[in-house]
Amino acid sequence: MNSDRPEGKGGVPYRPLPRRPIHNYRVENQLVNEIMGRYGVVNNRRENDARLSPQQSLGEDVVDNVLSKMSRQTSPLSIRKKKLPRSNSYSQDEENTDETNVLSKSLPATLPSHLPYSDDSEIEGNFSTHSKKDSRFEEESIHDITNRSNRSNRSVTLERAHLTESSPYQQRLSVKSREISQPQSSNAVRNIFLTLVVIVAVVMHWKFPNMITSITNNSQDKSTQTVDQGKIIFENNMKILQEKYNIDDDSILRLQTGISTIFSRMDSGSFIFVYNSKTNNFNLVRFEKFADEVAYTAARFLRNDISSIRHTVVESSNLDMQEHGELISRYREDVDRSGVMLVKEIDAVPSDLAMAFHYYCDEYDPLVKRSAIFFTLNMANCSNIPDPKSIHDIIEKCLARKWTTLPRENMRPLLTRVVDVVIDVTSVF
């Protein structure tokens, strides 16, 4: 308890009272200014007791007064040892220290906000208040900036979402624009490439015309080199046969032209060799050898000069089939392999089998493509032909007389195909 009294006077009687509520605590501003000291009320109360009358000097001791409480050993200003992170802050370590606990002994835990307290702590309080205001202002400004940026970002996001949800037409336009721009770029690259190719081609054609022509000719020559070489060999072989058997030029030319046409058109053709066994000095062996060599030379040409190829030979007197379909099936594979079939003595072929050669000799729809069918006919068996007009007419009438069982509607097409190219060697053998 604070029981200080002035010197030379006796003690003052005390009447303990309960502590008044803090809201009933009223102090006149003038009285506070008079009695409030720098670090307490001890000296001021001594001076006040000396001025007061004995009636007024009666004091009241308040139980559990705030001044009677032991204050905390640590000063509330010890937190100021940590400097605030501001550029305009200054150090007050010496003033903010409370090593003697003077402030903790003299000041209450909390002061009323309306008291005009104006000592050194006021500066610190003002500074702390301003620093709090500054920090609050900085926080508010940062908060405002953050809010504005968030609002702007939110507005941009909402605007994009609005555009995405509410304007599909704009999206289609943007997609179409990208689709158009990509082909334009690819077209530009392609146009540049084509332009460069054209320029290079023009320069090459202008400076090296002979080289381009030679390259074209070489490619064409390579594709026709095999054909030309085979044709040359065939023609040389036919000339050798002409000289060997003393064949006239017209007959050899017909053979060469007919076989070359078969090769180029990939069709079929027929050739018939006619001789007369009743002529003087006739040599059947020589004639048959000539026919075999012509058929062999044609086979090598039509099957790309294969030396091992052999033409198919059919002996008419040995045919024992019952119908022409059997004749077709028996020799078809052989003709397809060799390309040439030699039928000896066509007039000896039975009537029931003669129709098979209608299919072998059909040049428009051949049974075997690129094939030549050779026949031999002895004109001695075709005597007594009335009113012969030509060699073709004699052969057709002779065969029609032999194939009596063949229907009339089939006779003319068959004869037209069989009697196509006639090689008359009656005066040679």
C-alpha positions in Angstrom: 0.0 0.0 0.0 1.1 3.5 -0.7 1.0 5.2 2.7 3.4 8.1 2.2 2.6 11.2 4.2 4.2 14.7 4.4 6.9 15.4 6.9 6.0 16.8 10.3 2.4 15.6 10.3 0.7 12.6 11.8 -0.8 9.7 10.0 -4.0 10.0 8.1 -6.9 7.7 9.0 -7.8 5.2 6.2 -11.1 3.7 5.5 -10.7 0.6 3.2 -13.2 0.5 0.4 -13.8 -2.0 -2.4 -12.4 -1.2 -5.8 -14.6 0.9 -7.9 -15.5 -0.3 -11.4 -13.1 0.9 -14.1 -16.0 2.7 -15.9 -16.7 4.8 -12.8 -13.1 6.0 -12.7 -13.2 9.7 -13.5 -10.4 12.1 -13.3 -10.5 15.8 -14.1 -8.1 16.8 -16.8 -6.8 19.7 -14.8 -6.2 17.6 -11.7 -4.5 14.9 -13.7 -2.2 17.5 -15.2 -1.3 18.8 -11.8 -0.8 15.5 -10.0 0.6 13.4 -12.8 4.3 13.1 -12.5 7.0 12.0 -14.9 7.2 8.4 -13.5 4.5 8.3 -10.8 2.2 10.1 -8.5 4.3 9.9 -5.3 5.8 13.4 -5.2 2.6 15.1 -6.5 0.5 13.5 -3.9 2.9 14.9 -1.2 2.5 18.4 -2.6 -1.3 17.9 -2.9 -1.6 16.7 0.7 0.2 19.8 2.0 -2.3 22.1 0.2 -5.4 20.3 1.2 -7.4 21.1 4.4 -7.7 18.5 7.1 -11.3 17.7 5.9 -10.1 17.3 2.4 -7.0 15.4 3.4 -8.9 12.3 4.2 -7.8 9.7 1.7 -9.3 6.5 0.5 -7.4 3.4 0.1 -8.7 1.3 -2.7 -8.4 -2.4 -2.3 -6.7 -4.1 -5.1 -5.6 -0.8 -6.6 -3.8 -1.2 -9.9 -0.8 0.7 -8.3 -0.6 -1.9 -5.6 -0.1 -4.7 -8.0 3.3 -5.9 -8.7 4.1 -5.2 -12.3 5.7 -7.7 -14.7 9.5 -7.7 -14.6 9.7 -7.3 -18.3 8.9 -4.0 -19.9 6.3 -3.9 -22.6 8.8 -1.9 -24.7 11.3 -4.7 -24.9 9.8 -5.8 -28.2 11.1 -2.6 -29.7 14.6 -4.1 -29.7 13.7 -5.6 -33.0 14.0 -3.1 -35.8 11.2 -2.6 -38.2 12.1 -3.4 -41.8 11.5 0.1 -43.1 13.8 2.5 -44.9 12.7 5.5 -42.7 13.1 3.7 -39.4 15.7 4.9 -36.8 17.2 3.2 -33.8 16.0 3.9 -30.3 17.6 1.0 -28.5 18.9 3.2 -25.7 15.6 5.0 -25.0 13.5 1.9 -25.4 15.4 -0.1 -22.9 13.9 -0.4 -19.4 16.8 -1.9 -17.5 15.7 -0.2 -14.1 12.0 -1.2 -14.5 11.0 2.4 -13.9 8.2 2.3 -16.5 7.0 -1.0 -15.2 6.8 0.4 -11.6 5.1 3.7 -12.5 2.8 3.0 -15.5 -0.3 1.0 -15.3 -0.8 -2.0 -17.6 -3.1 0.1 -19.8 -3.7 3.8 -19.9 -7.0 5.4 -20.9 -6.9 6.8 -24.4 -8.2 10.2 -23.3 -5.3 11.0 -20.9 -2.9 13.7 -22.2 0.3 11.8 -21.5 3.2 13.8 -22.9 6.6 12.4 -21.8 9.3 10.7 -23.7 7.1 7.7 -24.2 4.7 9.8 -26.1 7.3 10.2 -28.9 7.7 6.5 -28.9 3.9 6.0 -28.9 3.5 8.4 -31.7 6.2 6.8 -33.6 4.7 3.4 -33.0 1.3 4.7 -34.0 2.7 6.2 -37.2 4.7 3.1 -37.9 1.5 1.0 -37.4 -0.4 3.4 -39.7 2.4 3.3 -42.3 2.5 -0.5 -42.1 -1.3 -0.6 -42.3 -1.2 1.7 -45.2 1.4 -0.4 -47.0 -0.6 -3.5 -46.3 -3.8 -1.9 -47.5 -2.0 -0.6 -50.6 -0.5 -4.0 -51.3 -3.9 -5.6 -50.7 -5.6 -3.1 -53.0 -3.0 -3.8 -55.8 -3.5 -7.5 -55.3 -7.3 -7.1 -55.4 -7.0 -5.0 -58.5 -4.7 -7.6 -60.2 -7.0 -10.4 -59.1 -10.0 -8.4 -60.4 -8.3 -7.8 -63.7 -7.2 -11.4 -64.1 -10.7 -12.5 -63.1 -12.2 -10.2 -65.7 -9.9 -11.5 -68.4 -10.7 -15.0 -67.5 -14.4 -14.3 -67.5 -14.1 -12.5 -70.8 -12.3 -15.5 -72.3 -14.8 -17.9 -70.9 -17.6 -15.6 -72.2 -16.0 -15.6 -75.7 -15.5 -19.4 -75.5 -19.1 -20.1 -74.4 -21.0 -17.4 -76.1 -19.3 -17.0 -79.5 -18.8 -20.4 -81.3 -18.9 -18.5 -84.6 -15.8 -16.6 -83.6 -14.1 -19.9 -82.7 -15.0 -21.3 -86.1 -13.6 -18.2 -87.7 -10.3 -18.5 -85.8 -10.1 -22.3 -86.6 -10.8 -21.5 -90.3 -8.2 -18.8 -90.3 -5.6 -21.1 -88.9 -6.7 -23.8 -91.5 -6.4 -21.3 -94.3 -3.0 -19.9 -93.1 -1.5 -23.4 -92.9 -2.4 -24.4 -96.5 -1.2 -21.0 -97.7 2.2 -21.5 -96.2 2.4 -25.1 -97.6 1.3 -23.8 -101.0 3.9 -21.1 -100.9 6.6 -23.6 -100.2 5.4 -25.9 -103.0 5.2 -23.0 -105.5 8.8 -22.0 -104.6 10.0 -25.6 -105.1 8.2 -25.9 -108.5 9.6 -22.6 -109.6 13.1 -23.8 -108.8 12.6 -27.1 -110.6 11.3 -25.2 -113.7 14.3 -22.9 -113.6 16.8 -25.7 -113.3 15.1 -27.6 -116.2 15.2 -24.5 -118.4 18.8 -23.9 -117.7 19.7 -27.6 -118.3 17.8 -27.6 -121.6 19.4 -24.4 -122.7 23.0 -25.3 -121.8 22.9 -29.1 -122.3 20.3 -29.8 -125.0 22.3 -32.7 -126.4 22.7 -34.3 -123.0 18.9 -34.4 -122.4 18.2 -35.7 -125.9 20.8 -38.4 -125.4 19.3 -39.4 -122.1 15.8 -39.7 -123.6 17.1 -41.7 -126.5 19.1 -44.0 -124.3 16.0 -44.8 -122.2 14.0 -45.5 -125.3 16.8 -47.5 -126.8 17.1 -49.7 -123.7 13.4 -50.5 -123.8 13.6 -51.5 -127.5 17.1 -52.9 -127.6 16.0 -56.5 -127.0 13.2 -56.3 -129.6 15.4 -54.8 -132.2 18.1 -57.2 -131.6 15.8 -60.2 -131.8 14.2 -58.8 -135.0 17.6 -58.3 -136.6 18.5 -61.9 -135.8 15.2 -63.2 -137.2 15.6 -61.3 -140.4 19.2 -62.5 -140.8 18.1 -66.1 -140.3 15.3 -65.7 -142.8 17.8 -64.4 -145.4 20.0 -67.4 -144.7 17.0 -69.7 -145.4 16.2 -67.8 -148.5 19.7 -68.3 -149.8 19.9 -71.9 -148.7 16.6 -73.1 -150.3 16.5 -70.5 -153.1 13.2 -69.0 -152.0 11.9 -66.0 -153.9 11.9 -62.6 -152.3 8.1 -62.3 -152.2 7.7 -65.5 -150.2 10.4 -64.6 -147.7 8.9 -61.0 -147.3 5.5 -62.5 -146.6 7.0 -64.7 -143.9 9.0 -61.9 -142.3 6.1 -59.4 -142.4 3.5 -61.9 -141.1 5.6 -63.1 -138.2 6.7 -59.6 -137.2 3.1 -58.5 -137.1 2.2 -61.4 -134.8 5.0 -60.4 -132.5 4.0 -56.7 -132.3 0.2 -57.2 -132.1 0.4 -60.1 -129.6 -2.1 -62.0 -131.7 -2.1 -65.1 -133.9 -1.7 -65.9 -137.6 -1.6 -68.8 -140.0 0.8 -69.7 -142.9 0.3 -72.4 -145.4 3.1 -74.0 -147.5 1.9 -75.5 -150.7 3.9 -77.9 -152.8 3.2 -80.5 -155.5 4.6 -84.0 -155.1 4.0 -84.8 -158.8 6.4 -82.3 -160.1 9.7 -83.4 -161.6 12.7 -83.7 -159.2 10.5 -83.2 -156.2 12.3 -83.6 -152.9 10.0 -84.2 -150.0 12.8 -84.4 -147.4 14.2 -81.1 -148.5 10.7 -79.5 -148.3 10.0 -80.8 -144.9 13.4 -79.6 -143.7 12.6 -76.2 -145.0 9.3 -76.0 -143.2 10.9 -77.2 -140.0 13.6 -74.5 -140.1 11.1 -71.7 -140.8 9.0 -72.9 -137.9 12.1 -73.1 -135.6 13.3 -69.6 -136.6 9.9 -68.2 -136.0 9.7 -69.9 -132.5 13.0 -68.4 -131.5 11.8 -64.9 -132.5 8.4 -65.1 -130.9 9.8 -66.5 -127.6 12.8 -64.1 -127.3 15.5 -66.1 -129.1 15.6 -69.1 -126.8 17.9 -71.5 -128.5 16.5 -74.6 -126.7 13.0 -73.9 -127.8 11.4 -76.4 -130.2 8.2 -75.8 -132.2 5.3 -78.2 -131.9 4.8 -80.6 -134.8 1.4 -82.3 -135.5 1.1 -85.3 -137.9 -2.4 -85.1 -139.3 -2.4 -88.8 -140.1 -1.8 -89.7 -136.5 -4.7 -87.7 -135.0 -7.1 -90.1 -133.2 -9.2 -87.7 -131.2 -13.0 -87.8 -131.5 -13.8 -84.1 -131.3 -11.9 -80.8 -131.8 -12.0 -80.0 -128.1 -9.6 -82.8 -127.4 -7.2 -81.5 -130.1 -7.3 -78.1 -128.5 -6.5 -79.4 -125.0 -3.8 -81.7 -126.1 -1.6 -79.1 -127.9 -2.5 -75.9 -126.2 0.2 -76.0 -123.5 2.9 -76.9 -126.1 1.9 -74.1 -128.4 1.9 -71.7 -125.5 5.4 -72.7 -124.6 6.9 -72.8 -128.1 4.8 -70.2 -129.9 4.7 -72.2 -133.1 2.7 -75.2 -134.3 3.5 -77.0 -137.6 0.6 -79.1 -138.9 1.7 -81.4 -141.7 -0.8 -82.3 -144.5 -3.7 -80.1 -143.4 -6.0 -81.9 -146.0 -5.5 -85.1 -143.9 -7.1 -83.6 -140.7 -10.5 -85.3 -140.0 -13.6 -83.1 -140.4 -14.6 -83.5 -136.7 -11.2 -82.1 -135.6 -10.8 -79.3 -138.2 -12.8 -76.8 -136.2 -10.0 -76.8 -133.5 -7.9 -74.6 -135.9 -10.7 -72.0 -136.0 -9.7 -71.1 -132.4 -5.9 -71.5 -132.9 -5.9 -69.2 -135.9 -8.3 -66.5 -134.7 -6.3 -63.3 -134.8 -8.9 -61.2 -132.9 -9.4 -63.7 -130.0 -6.5 -66.1 -130.3 -6.3 -69.3 -128.2 -2.6 -68.6 -127.6 -1.3 -65.0 -127.9 1.8 -64.4 -130.1 1.6 -67.7 -131.9 2.1 -68.7 -135.5 0.4 -71.8 -137.0 2.1 -73.3 -140.1 0.3 -75.8 -142.4 1.6 -77.9 -145.3 -0.6 -78.9 -148.3 0.1 -81.2 -151.2 -1.5 -79.6 -154.3 -1.4 -83.1 -155.9 -4.4 -84.0 -153.7 -6.4 -81.0 -154.9 -6.7 -81.8 -158.6 -9.8 -81.4 -160.7 -10.8 -78.0 -159.0 -13.4 -76.4 -161.3 -12.7 -72.8 -162.4 -9.7 -72.0 -160.2 -9.4 -68.2 -159.8 -6.4 -68.0 -157.5 -4.2 -70.1 -155.3 -6.4 -69.1 -152.3 -9.5 -70.3 -154.2 -7.9 -73.6 -155.1 -6.9 -74.3 -151.4 -10.3 -73.3 -150.0 -12.2 -75.5 -152.5 -9.8 -78.4 -151.9 -10.3 -78.3 -148.1 -14.0 -77.8 -148.3 -14.1 -81.0 -150.4 -12.2 -82.9 -147.7 -14.2 -81.6 -144.6 -17.6 -82.7 -145.8 -19.1 -83.3 -142.3 -18.4 -79.8 -141.2 -21.5 -77.5 -141.0 -21.8 -74.9 -143.9 -22.1 -72.0 -141.5 -18.7 -73.0 -139.9 -16.9 -73.7 -143.2 -16.4 -70.1 -144.4 -15.0 -68.7 -141.0 -12.7 -71.7 -140.7 -11.3 -71.4 -144.2 -10.8 -67.7 -143.8 -8.6 -68.2 -140.8 -6.7 -71.2 -142.0 -5.9 -69.9 -145.5 -4.4 -66.6 -144.6 -0.8 -66.3 -145.9 0.0 -68.7 -148.7 3.7 -69.5 -149.4 3.9 -71.2 -152.8 7.0 -73.3 -153.2 5.8 -75.7 -155.9 8.5 -74.5 -158.3 11.3 -74.8 -155.7 11.1 -78.4 -154.4 
